[in-house]
Amino acid sequence: MQVSIACTEHNLKSRNGEDRLMSKQGTTTPNVVNAARAKFRTVAIIARSLGTFTPQHHISLKESTAKQTGMKYRNLGKSGLRVSCLGLGSFPSMWLTLFISFLKVAEQLMTIAYESGVNLFDTAEVYAAGKRSSLVITTKLYWGGKVYQSFSSSLEIVRAMTHVINQGMAMYWGTSRWSAMEIMEAYSVARQFNMIPPVCEQAEYHLFQREKVEVQLPELYHKIGVGAMTWSPLACGIISGKYGNGVPESSRASLKCYQWLKEKIVSEEGRKQQIKLKDLSPVAERLGCTLPQLAVAWCLRNEGVSSVLLGSSNPEQLIENLGAIQVLPKMTSHIVNEIDNILGNKPYSKKDYRS
């Protein structure tokens, strides 16, 4: 199925007039963007589709595989939108790409992703080259301050997103870094006032961050159909294995604007995580893959995850991570249990406690 998306950038201002989202033409730096991301909640808009979303010949919507690339496609939540289970994210790794070699490497990454069957590009400007009829592109709007300070605030956001969709500027909308309670409130407001509810939540998900995606979002999926689009499968590079012996000078954590990441790596918890990663290395070797591929495949094995957004700063890294598709069939219950035993951080839902 082919899906085409048109994407627009927005330059929003908060109530005090300070810019919260810089346009592409504006001057901005990674630390400014990181600060904005940490301080402000985000609302993701999945832009207007020009294609069809209904399956032909009654093909199952649960999952399908492209014969040419092996890429798997899943529904975004319970919506009719089909997305590749691996997407290309542009934040924050793409900032490194832009600083290193600007558009040349970025174009290489998008070409590799597209030719590998990726149809989901998050906050990325796609060069298209006549291929826009098969792409799904997402962008984000940043709101200043807390999103939910009152019922009227949630009503305002849902009304705004409904207007955007009704005007043909987007086909679906979703949330990013919202709590389960906030998402449920937005859904309730939409249903109460006959407006359009969110279809997905973008959430951080990796070997060391599991609670929200494995416990909270599945409940939302079954209740209201909200799917999970996850980011940072390698925990900002922590799971790549390059920090096993400290922080290399050429790594992201060595940059001044990523001082917080360096502090996280060298902390006591960070050292414990590196020990666990070393214990996982033999598992990756037995499966014939790298540690990053194992980590991405581990994210994909979660049936509640519609798509995992990859952040890559060079073609070699992206090709390696895309190879996780080949590892996915090897993620048996035995392997998953072995990984859980090594990590020792599996969250338990109410259902687990009852059993």
Backbone hydrogen bonds in HBPLUS format (Angstrom, degrees):
<---DONOR---> <-ACCEPTOR-->    atom                        ^
c    i                          cat <-CA-CA->   ^        H-A-AA   ^      H-
h    n   atom  resd res      DA  || num        DHA   H-A  angle D-A-AA Bond
n    s   type  num  typ     dist DA aas  dist angle  dist       angle   num
A0135-LEU N   A0003-VAL O   2.49 MM 132  5.61  90.4  2.27 147.4 170.4     1
A0050-LEU N   A0004-SER O   2.67 MM  46  5.03 144.5  1.79 135.2 145.9     2
A0006-ALA N   A0048-ARG O   3.07 MM  42  5.61 148.4  2.17 147.0 156.4     3
A0020-ARG N   A0012-LEU O   3.29 MM   8  6.09 178.5  2.29 152.8 152.7     4
A0014-SER N   A0018-GLU O   3.27 MM   4  5.76 171.3  2.28 147.8 147.6     5
A0017-GLY N   A0014-SER O   2.96 MM   3  5.27 159.8  2.00 111.8 117.0     6
A0026-GLY N   A0023-SER O   2.96 MM   3  5.19 144.4  2.08 105.0 115.9     7
A0032-VAL N   A0029-THR O   3.04 MM   3  5.30 123.7  2.37 104.2 118.5     8
A0033-VAL N   A0029-THR O   3.06 MM   4  6.39 163.4  2.09 159.1 163.6     9
A0034-ASN N   A0030-PRO O   2.76 MM   4  5.93 160.8  1.80 152.1 158.2    10
A0035-ALA N   A0031-ASN O   2.97 MM   4  5.99 154.2  2.03 136.4 143.3    11
A0036-ALA N   A0032-VAL O   2.98 MM   4  6.24 154.9  2.04 144.9 152.0    12
A0037-ARG N   A0033-VAL O   2.84 MM   4  6.08 157.5  1.89 150.9 157.4    13
A0038-ALA N   A0034-ASN O   2.95 MM   4  6.14 155.1  2.01 147.4 153.7    14
A0039-LYS N   A0035-ALA O   3.00 MM   4  6.08 148.3  2.10 144.0 152.4    15
A0040-PHE N   A0036-ALA O   2.91 MM   4  5.78 158.0  1.96 151.7 155.8    16
A0043-VAL N   A0141-LEU O   2.98 MM  98  5.30 163.2  2.00 158.6 162.8    17
A0141-LEU N   A0043-VAL O   2.82 MM  98  5.30 163.4  1.85 153.2 158.6    18
A0044-ALA N   A0174-GLY O   3.11 MM 130  5.21 127.7  2.40 120.3 130.8    19
A0174-GLY N   A0044-ALA O   2.92 MM 130  5.21 174.2  1.92 154.3 155.1    20
A0045-ILE N   A0139-THR O   2.78 MM  94  5.49 163.6  1.80 155.9 161.7    21
A0139-THR N   A0045-ILE O   3.10 MM  94  5.49 164.4  2.13 153.7 158.4    22
A0046-ILE N   A0172-TYR O   3.03 MM 126  5.14 142.4  2.18 131.0 138.7    23
A0171-MET N   A0046-ILE O   3.20 MM 125  6.35 145.6  2.32 143.2 152.3    24
A0172-TYR N   A0046-ILE O   3.25 MM 126  5.14 167.2  2.27 148.7 150.4    25
A0047-ALA N   A0137-ILE O   3.35 MM  90  6.22 153.2  2.42 158.2 163.2    26
A0059-ILE N   A0056-GLN O   3.38 MM   3  6.23 147.3  2.49 121.8 125.6    27
A0064-SER N   A0073-TYR O   3.06 MM   9  5.27 148.1  2.16 140.9 150.2    28
A0073-TYR N   A0064-SER O   2.76 MM   9  5.27 157.7  1.81 151.8 157.7    29
A0066-ALA N   A0071-MET O   2.82 MM   5  5.39 166.3  1.84 159.7 163.2    30
A0070-GLY N   A0066-ALA O   2.74 MM   4  5.10 148.7  1.83 146.2 154.7    31
A0085-CYS N   A0072-LYS O   2.79 MM  13  5.68 159.4  1.83 160.3 157.7    32
A0074-ARG N   A0083-VAL O   2.91 MM   9  5.58 158.1  1.95 163.9 160.7    33
A0083-VAL N   A0074-ARG O   2.88 MM   9  5.58 169.5  1.89 162.3 160.9    34
A0076-LEU N   A0081-LEU O   2.84 MM   5  5.62 150.6  1.92 162.4 171.8    35
A0079-SER N   A0076-LEU O   3.15 MM   3  5.70 159.5  2.19 132.6 136.0    36
A0078-LYS N   A0225-GLY O   2.98 MM 147  4.82 149.0  2.08 146.7 141.1    37
A0308-VAL N   A0085-CYS O   2.71 MM 223  5.96 158.0  1.76 138.6 141.4    38
A0087-GLY N   A0308-VAL O   2.82 MM 221  5.88 165.6  1.84 136.9 139.8    39
A0310-LEU N   A0087-GLY O   2.73 MM 223  5.93 171.9  1.73 146.8 147.3    40
A0088-LEU N   A0120-LEU O   2.97 MM  32  6.43 159.2  2.01 160.4 162.5    41
A0122-ASP N   A0088-LEU O   2.92 MM  34  6.15 163.3  1.95 149.8 155.4    42
A0089-GLY N   A0310-LEU O   2.66 MM 221  5.34 165.0  1.68 147.0 150.6    43
A0095-TRP N   A0092-PRO O   2.91 MM   3  5.55 145.6  2.03 117.0 126.9    44
A0096-LEU N   A0093-SER O   2.94 MM   3  5.30 123.8  2.26 104.5 118.1    45
A0097-THR N   A0093-SER O   3.15 MM   4  6.58 154.0  2.22 145.2 152.8    46
A0098-LEU N   A0094-MET O   2.87 MM   4  6.14 157.8  1.92 148.9 153.5    47
A0099-PHE N   A0095-TRP O   3.06 MM   4  6.29 151.2  2.15 145.1 152.3    48
A0100-ILE N   A0096-LEU O   2.86 MM   4  6.03 150.8  1.94 150.3 159.0    49
A0101-SER N   A0097-THR O   2.98 MM   4  6.09 169.7  1.99 161.5 161.2    50
A0102-PHE N   A0098-LEU O   3.03 MM   4  3.68 132.0  2.27 101.6 109.1    51
A0107-GLU N   A0103-LEU O   2.84 MM   4  5.93 156.5  1.90 152.5 157.2    52
A0108-GLN N   A0104-LYS O   3.13 MM   4  6.40 151.7  2.22 140.3 148.2    53
A0109-LEU N   A0105-VAL O   2.90 MM   4  6.19 158.0  1.95 155.0 160.2    54
A0110-MET N   A0106-ALA O   3.07 MM   4  6.33 160.4  2.11 147.9 152.6    55
A0111-THR N   A0107-GLU O   2.93 MM   4  6.10 154.0  2.00 147.5 154.9    56
A0112-ILE N   A0108-GLN O   2.94 MM   4  6.15 166.8  1.96 153.5 156.6    57
A0113-ALA N   A0109-LEU O   2.94 MM   4  6.09 164.4  1.96 149.6 154.3    58
A0114-TYR N   A0110-MET O   2.91 MM   4  6.00 167.0  1.92 146.0 150.0    59
A0115-GLU N   A0111-THR O   2.93 MM   4  6.05 170.1  1.94 154.4 157.4    60
A0116-SER N   A0112-ILE O   3.02 MM   4  6.08 121.7  2.37 136.4 150.6    61
A0116-SER N   A0113-ALA O   3.09 MM   3  5.10 140.1  2.26  96.7 108.7    62
A0118-VAL N   A0113-ALA O   2.93 MM   5  5.22 155.4  1.99 154.2 146.1    63
A0117-GLY N   A0114-TYR O   3.02 MM   3  5.31 161.7  2.06 111.6 115.6    64
A0136-VAL N   A0119-ASN O   2.54 MM  17  5.62 150.7  1.62 164.9 172.1    65
A0121-PHE N   A0136-VAL O   2.91 MM  15  6.33 159.9  1.96 163.7 170.3    66
A0138-THR N   A0121-PHE O   2.99 MM  17  6.38 162.3  2.02 156.6 160.0    67
A0123-THR N   A0138-THR O   2.76 MM  15  5.55 148.3  1.86 131.2 141.9    68
A0129-ALA N   A0127-TYR O   2.80 MM   2  5.90 129.8  2.05 117.1 101.7    69
A0131-LYS N   A0128-ALA O   2.96 MM   3  5.08 154.8  2.03 106.4 114.6    70
A0134-SER N   A0131-LYS O   3.20 MM   3  6.18 161.0  2.24 129.2 130.1    71
A0135-LEU N   A0132-ARG O   3.42 MM   3  5.42 161.8  2.46 115.3 111.4    72
A0153-SER N   A0150-SER O   3.13 MM   3  5.31 132.1  2.37  99.4 111.5    73
A0155-LEU N   A0151-PHE O   3.03 MM   4  6.26 158.1  2.08 151.1 158.0    74
A0156-GLU N   A0152-SER O   2.93 MM   4  6.06 149.1  2.03 139.6 147.5    75
A0157-ILE N   A0153-SER O   3.12 MM   4  6.44 156.4  2.17 148.8 154.0    76
A0158-VAL N   A0154-SER O   3.05 MM   4  6.24 172.1  2.05 154.7 156.6    77
A0159-ARG N   A0155-LEU O   2.93 MM   4  5.98 157.4  1.98 146.0 152.9    78
A0160-ALA N   A0156-GLU O   2.95 MM   4  6.10 151.3  2.03 141.7 149.5    79
A0161-MET N   A0157-ILE O   2.96 MM   4  6.22 162.1  1.99 154.6 158.7    80
A0162-THR N   A0158-VAL O   2.93 MM   4  6.06 154.6  2.00 146.0 153.3    81
A0163-HIS N   A0159-ARG O   3.00 MM   4  6.18 151.9  2.08 142.3 149.7    82
A0164-VAL N   A0160-ALA O   3.01 MM   4  6.31 155.0  2.08 146.5 153.1    83
A0165-ILE N   A0161-MET O   3.08 MM   4  6.34 158.1  2.13 147.2 152.1    84
A0166-ASN N   A0162-THR O   2.86 MM   4  6.04 163.3  1.89 150.7 156.1    85
A0167-GLN N   A0163-HIS O   2.92 MM   4  6.03 138.7  2.09 145.3 155.4    86
A0169-MET N   A0164-VAL O   3.05 MM   5  5.47 145.8  2.17 176.0 165.7    87
A0168-GLY N   A0165-ILE O   2.97 MM   3  5.18 159.6  2.01 109.5 115.0    88
A0199-VAL N   A0173-TRP O   2.94 MM  26  6.32 149.2  2.04 150.2 159.2    89
A0175-THR N   A0200-CYS O   2.88 MM  25  6.30 162.9  1.91 152.7 154.7    90
A0202-GLN N   A0175-THR O   2.75 MM  27  6.19 154.0  1.81 141.2 149.4    91
A0177-ARG N   A0202-GLN O   3.03 MM  25  6.21 157.6  2.08 166.6 166.6    92
A0183-ILE N   A0179-SER O   3.04 MM   4  6.35 160.5  2.08 155.0 160.1    93
A0184-MET N   A0180-ALA O   2.96 MM   4  6.10 160.5  2.00 146.8 152.4    94
A0185-GLU N   A0181-MET O   2.96 MM   4  6.14 148.0  2.06 141.1 150.0    95
A0186-ALA N   A0182-GLU O   2.98 MM   4  6.26 155.7  2.04 146.6 152.6    96
A0187-TYR N   A0183-ILE O   2.98 MM   4  6.26 157.3  2.03 149.8 156.0    97
A0188-SER N   A0184-MET O   2.94 MM   4  6.15 159.2  1.99 146.2 151.8    98
A0189-VAL N   A0185-GLU O   2.91 MM   4  6.13 158.3  1.96 150.5 156.2    99
A0190-ALA N   A0186-ALA O   2.98 MM   4  6.17 159.6  2.03 146.6 152.2   100
A0191-ARG N   A0187-TYR O   2.99 MM   4  6.27 160.6  2.03 152.8 157.3   101
A0192-GLN N   A0188-SER O   2.92 MM   4  6.02 154.7  1.98 145.7 153.3   102
A0193-PHE N   A0189-VAL O   3.05 MM   4  6.18 153.9  2.12 151.0 156.2   103
A0195-MET N   A0190-ALA O   2.66 MM   5  4.40 171.2  1.66 141.4 143.4   104
A0227-GLY N   A0199-VAL O   2.90 MM  28  6.27 166.0  1.92 140.9 137.9   105
A0201-GLU N   A0227-GLY O   2.89 MM  26  6.31 146.1  2.00 154.7 162.9   106
A0229-MET N   A0201-GLU O   3.03 MM  28  6.07 169.8  2.04 142.3 144.7   107
A0203-ALA N   A0229-MET O   3.15 MM  26  6.49 141.8  2.30 132.4 143.4   108
A0231-TRP N   A0203-ALA O   3.04 MM  28  6.18 147.2  2.15 136.2 142.0   109
A0205-TYR N   A0231-TRP O   3.18 MM  26  6.12 161.0  2.22 165.4 163.6   110
A0206-HIS N   A0209-GLN O   3.23 MM   3  5.15 162.1  2.27 131.0 136.4   111
A0209-GLN N   A0206-HIS O   3.04 MM   3  5.15 167.1  2.05 113.2 117.3   112
A0214-GLU N   A0210-ARG O   2.98 MM   4  5.82 160.2  2.02 167.3 173.6   113
A0215-VAL N   A0211-GLU O   2.92 MM   4  5.56 140.1  2.08 144.5 151.6   114
A0216-GLN N   A0212-LYS O   3.10 MM   4  4.90 119.0  2.49 111.0 127.2   115
A0217-LEU N   A0212-LYS O   2.89 MM   5  6.13 166.1  1.91 173.2 174.2   116
A0220-LEU N   A0216-GLN O   3.36 MM   4  6.75 151.3  2.45 143.1 151.1   117
A0220-LEU N   A0217-LEU O   3.02 MM   3  4.96 114.3  2.47  95.4 111.5   118
A0221-TYR N   A0217-LEU O   2.83 MM   4  6.09 151.8  1.90 154.8 163.5   119
A0222-HIS N   A0218-PRO O   3.08 MM   4  6.32 162.5  2.11 148.9 151.6   120
A0223-LYS N   A0219-GLU O   3.03 MM   4  6.16 146.6  2.14 140.9 150.5   121
A0224-ILE N   A0220-LEU O   2.78 MM   4  5.65 168.8  1.80 150.1 154.0   122
A0225-GLY N   A0221-TYR O   2.84 MM   4  4.15 135.6  2.04 113.3 121.4   123
A0306-SER N   A0228-ALA O   2.83 MM  78  5.64 151.9  1.91 150.5 160.0   124
A0230-THR N   A0307-SER O   2.94 MM  77  6.41 145.0  2.06 164.0 167.0   125
A0309-LEU N   A0230-THR O   2.78 MM  79  6.03 175.5  1.78 163.6 165.1   126
A0235-ALA N   A0232-SER O   3.04 MM   3  4.99 163.2  2.07 111.0 112.0   127
A0237-GLY N   A0234-LEU O   2.96 MM   3  5.11 123.5  2.29 100.2 115.9   128
A0239-ILE N   A0234-LEU O   2.98 MM   5  4.79 176.1  1.98 137.9 138.0   129
A0238-ILE N   A0235-ALA O   3.08 MM   3  5.30 167.3  2.10 114.5 116.3   130
A0240-SER N   A0237-GLY O   3.06 MM   3  5.11 158.0  2.11 105.2 112.0   131
A0246-GLY N   A0243-TYR O   3.41 MM   3  5.08 156.9  2.47 109.9 104.9   132
A0251-SER N   A0248-PRO O   3.19 MM   3  5.40 165.8  2.22 110.6 114.5   133
A0254-SER N   A0251-SER O   3.16 MM   3  5.49 154.0  2.23 105.6 113.5   134
A0255-LEU N   A0252-ARG O   3.05 MM   3  5.63 162.3  2.08 117.6 123.1   135
A0258-TYR N   A0255-LEU O   3.00 MM   3  5.32 155.0  2.07 108.5 116.5   136
A0259-GLN N   A0256-LYS O   3.32 MM   3  5.42 139.8  2.49 118.6 113.7   137
A0261-LEU N   A0258-TYR O   2.98 MM   3  5.28 129.7  2.23 103.1 116.1   138
A0262-LYS N   A0258-TYR O   3.19 MM   4  6.63 155.5  2.25 150.9 157.5   139
A0263-GLU N   A0259-GLN O   2.96 MM   4  6.24 161.7  2.00 153.5 158.0   140
A0264-LYS N   A0260-TRP O   3.10 MM   4  6.23 144.9  2.23 133.6 142.9   141
A0265-ILE N   A0261-LEU O   2.97 MM   4  6.25 150.3  2.06 147.3 155.0   142
A0266-VAL N   A0262-LYS O   3.03 MM   4  6.28 162.6  2.06 156.8 160.2   143
A0271-ARG N   A0267-SER O   2.95 MM   4  6.28 151.9  2.03 151.7 158.5   144
A0272-LYS N   A0268-GLU O   3.09 MM   4  6.36 152.9  2.17 144.9 152.2   145
A0273-GLN N   A0269-GLU O   2.98 MM   4  6.27 149.5  2.07 145.5 154.0   146
A0274-GLN N   A0270-GLY O   3.09 MM   4  6.39 150.8  2.17 144.6 151.8   147
A0275-ILE N   A0271-ARG O   3.16 MM   4  6.46 146.5  2.28 142.5 150.8   148
A0276-LYS N   A0272-LYS O   3.11 MM   4  6.45 155.9  2.17 146.8 152.8   149
A0277-LEU N   A0273-GLN O   2.94 MM   4  6.23 149.6  2.03 146.9 155.7   150
A0278-LYS N   A0274-GLN O   3.06 MM   4  6.32 148.2  2.17 140.7 148.2   151
A0279-ASP N   A0275-ILE O   3.08 MM   4  6.43 145.2  2.21 141.8 151.4   152
A0280-LEU N   A0276-LYS O   2.98 MM   4  6.30 129.5  2.25 137.5 151.5   153
A0281-SER N   A0277-LEU O   3.13 MM   4  6.36 127.1  2.42 139.3 152.0   154
A0283-VAL N   A0280-LEU O   2.98 MM   3  5.27 125.4  2.28 106.0 120.5   155
A0284-ALA N   A0280-LEU O   3.15 MM   4  6.56 155.3  2.21 154.1 161.1   156
A0285-GLU N   A0281-SER O   2.95 MM   4  6.25 155.6  2.01 151.4 158.7   157
A0286-ARG N   A0282-PRO O   2.99 MM   4  6.19 154.9  2.05 144.0 149.6   158
A0287-LEU N   A0283-VAL O   3.16 MM   4  6.43 144.2  2.29 142.3 151.7   159
A0289-CYS N   A0284-ALA O   2.98 MM   5  5.25 179.7  1.98 149.1 149.1   160
A0288-GLY N   A0285-GLU O   3.06 MM   3  4.97 152.7  2.14  98.7 107.2   161
A0294-LEU N   A0290-THR O   2.98 MM   4  6.27 153.5  2.05 149.5 157.2   162
A0295-ALA N   A0291-LEU O   2.95 MM   4  6.20 156.8  2.01 151.4 157.7   163
A0296-VAL N   A0292-PRO O   2.98 MM   4  6.23 158.3  2.03 151.9 156.7   164
A0297-ALA N   A0293-GLN O   2.93 MM   4  6.03 165.6  1.95 148.6 153.2   165
A0298-TRP N   A0294-LEU O   2.88 MM   4  5.98 145.4  2.00 142.8 152.6   166
A0299-CYS N   A0295-ALA O   3.23 MM   4  6.52 146.0  2.35 137.2 144.8   167
A0299-CYS N   A0296-VAL O   3.08 MM   3  5.16 120.5  2.45  96.1 110.4   168
A0300-LEU N   A0296-VAL O   3.01 MM   4  6.36 154.5  2.08 147.7 155.2   169
A0301-ARG N   A0297-ALA O   2.96 MM   4  6.14 133.7  2.18 143.2 154.5   170
A0302-ASN N   A0299-CYS O   3.29 MM   3  5.86 162.4  2.32 112.3 117.4   171
A0305-VAL N   A0302-ASN O   3.07 MM   3  5.64 167.6  2.09 119.8 123.6   172
A0318-LEU N   A0314-ASN O   3.22 MM   4  6.52 158.8  2.26 153.0 159.1   173
A0319-ILE N   A0315-PRO O   2.92 MM   4  6.13 166.3  1.94 158.4 161.4   174
A0320-GLU N   A0316-GLU O   3.04 MM   4  6.20 157.5  2.09 144.3 150.5   175
A0321-ASN N   A0317-GLN O   3.01 MM   4  6.25 162.7  2.04 148.5 152.9   176
A0322-LEU N   A0318-LEU O   2.88 MM   4  6.08 155.8  1.94 153.1 159.9   177
A0323-GLY N   A0319-ILE O   3.23 MM   4  6.38 129.6  2.50 134.9 146.6   178
A0323-GLY N   A0320-GLU O   3.07 MM   3  5.22 137.0  2.26  98.4 110.8   179
A0324-ALA N   A0321-ASN O   3.05 MM   3  5.64 165.1  2.07 115.7 119.4   180
A0325-ILE N   A0322-LEU O   3.28 MM   3  6.24 173.4  2.29 124.0 125.1   181
A0326-GLN N   A0323-GLY O   3.06 MM   3  5.66 140.5  2.22 113.2 121.5   182
A0327-VAL N   A0324-ALA O   2.96 MM   3  4.96 136.6  2.15  97.7 110.8   183
A0328-LEU N   A0324-ALA O   3.06 MM   4  6.30 136.3  2.26 150.1 161.2   184
A0330-LYS N   A0327-VAL O   2.83 MM   3  5.39 145.3  1.95 118.8 129.9   185
A0331-MET N   A0328-LEU O   3.04 MM   3  5.40 166.9  2.06 116.4 120.5   186
A0332-THR N   A0330-LYS O   2.86 MM   2  5.62 133.7  2.07 107.5  93.1   187
A0336-VAL N   A0332-THR O   2.92 MM   4  6.20 167.9  1.94 159.0 162.4   188
A0337-ASN N   A0333-SER O   2.91 MM   4  6.02 157.0  1.97 143.8 150.0   189
A0338-GLU N   A0334-HIS O   3.00 MM   4  6.21 150.0  2.09 141.9 150.4   190
A0339-ILE N   A0335-ILE O   2.94 MM   4  6.25 155.7  2.00 151.5 157.8   191
A0340-ASP N   A0336-VAL O   2.90 MM   4  6.15 157.3  1.95 147.8 154.4   192
A0341-ASN N   A0337-ASN O   2.94 MM   4  6.16 152.3  2.02 145.8 152.7   193
A0342-ILE N   A0338-GLU O   3.14 MM   4  6.41 146.8  2.25 141.3 149.8   194
A0343-LEU N   A0339-ILE O   2.91 MM   4  6.17 164.1  1.93 155.9 160.2   195
A0344-GLY N   A0340-ASP O   2.76 MM   4  5.73 165.1  1.78 150.5 155.6   196
A0352-ASP N   A0349-SER O   3.07 MM   3  5.18 119.8  2.45  96.7 110.9   197
A0353-TYR N   A0349-SER O   3.18 MM   4  6.57 155.3  2.24 149.3 155.4   198
A0354-ARG N   A0350-LYS O   3.00 MM   4  6.28 153.3  2.07 147.2 154.3   199
A0355-SER N   A0351-LYS O   3.09 MM   4  6.33 146.1  2.21 144.0 152.6   200
